[in-house]
C-alpha cells in the first residue's frame, strides 16, 4: 500500500475543498480499503468523511425519506419506517454481506462502489477498465459478468441498494465547492450511473473528483420487494436480483417499476417489462401469461457471454417472483 496523506475535515466544506483528482473520500471504507490493499487505488490523500455532521441518519418527512449518505446499511435494514413502507430498500440493505459489513458500510459507499470483476480487482491485469487495452472477461472467466449493457467492458454492477432505490424512484443530492460556496444539485438516481460505453475509466457514476453524494431522497412508495439470488446463501454479491415496486388501487396496477441487479453494467430498469403489467386489473397483471411477458421483456436484448447464459433464465424467474411478492402473493417454491 502506498503512503498517503490522511485528512480529517470538520465540515462538508473542508471535505469538498480537499477533494481533487489525486484524492479519494472514505465513508465506511469497505470498498476503498480493498482497492488500496490490492494496489488498484493509490491516492495521494484520503479524506475521511465519517465524522462530518449532518450526513448520517434517516428522516421520514411528508415528502418521503431523506437518507444521509453516511447512514449505515444496518440502520437502513432495521429502521421501522423503511421496513413498513419501503420494504425493497430494507431487503436490499439486509442482503449485503455480513452483519459486520452492514454495520460498517454506508448508503453512499454501496451506491458508489467499484466493480467486483476479478480482472479489475487483480493487480496483475491491466484491464480495459483500468486504462489497459483489453477486457479479459470477454474471452476469459465471465460466469458473473453482465448480459445487458456491456461493452467495451462487461463487469456486473455490484450495488444491491441501487436497483431497490431506482425502483422506488429515488433522487440523489450532490455537493461541490464553488469558490467559498457549497453548491448542490439533485437528479434521479437512474441518471446517476454510467455504462462503460459512457464512462470507461474513472468511475461508474457521473460524480467528478471534487463532488460528493450527500443525500438520497425517496418519495412516498407503494408496495415493493427486492429478491436476490447469490451463489453462497450466507453472504455474496448478486448473480441476479430484481426490485419491483407497484402502486395498486381499486384492484388495478396503476404504476410498476422493475429494476434488475447483477446482470448489467448499471442497475437495469425495464420500461418494457413495466408496460406489460401497468394499467391492468391486478389479477390479469399477475396471470402467468402477463408475468411471462414481463419477464421476457426484462432481458430483451441480452447478450450473454460464454459462461453466463444462465442469467437470462435466473433474471426472468426473479422478475416473476418479485412482482408477485410486491403484490402480496406467495412466491412459488420452484
Secondary structure as UniProt FT lines:
FT   STRAND          5..8
FT   HELIX           12..18
FT   TURN            21..22
FT   STRAND          23..26
FT   HELIX           30..37
FT   TURN            38..39
FT   STRAND          45..48
FT   TURN            50..51
FT   TURN            53..54
FT   STRAND          58..61
FT   TURN            62..63
FT   STRAND          64..68
FT   TURN            69..70
FT   HELIX           73..78
FT   HELIX           80..85
FT   HELIX           87..94
FT   HELIX           99..104
FT   HELIX           107..112
FT   HELIX           118..121
FT   TURN            123..124
FT   HELIX           128..130
FT   HELIX           136..138
FT   TURN            143..144
FT   HELIX           161..167
FT   TURN            168..169
FT   STRAND          171..178
FT   TURN            179..180
FT   STRAND          181..188
FT   HELIX           189..191
FT   TURN            196..198
FT   TURN            209..210
FT   STRAND          211..218
FT   STRAND          223..229
FT   STRAND          240..249
FT   TURN            250..251
FT   STRAND          252..261
FT   STRAND          268..269
FT   HELIX           271..277
FT   TURN            278..279
FT   HELIX           282..285
FT   HELIX           288..298
FT   TURN            299..301
FT   TURN            306..307
FT   HELIX           310..326
FT   TURN            327..328
//
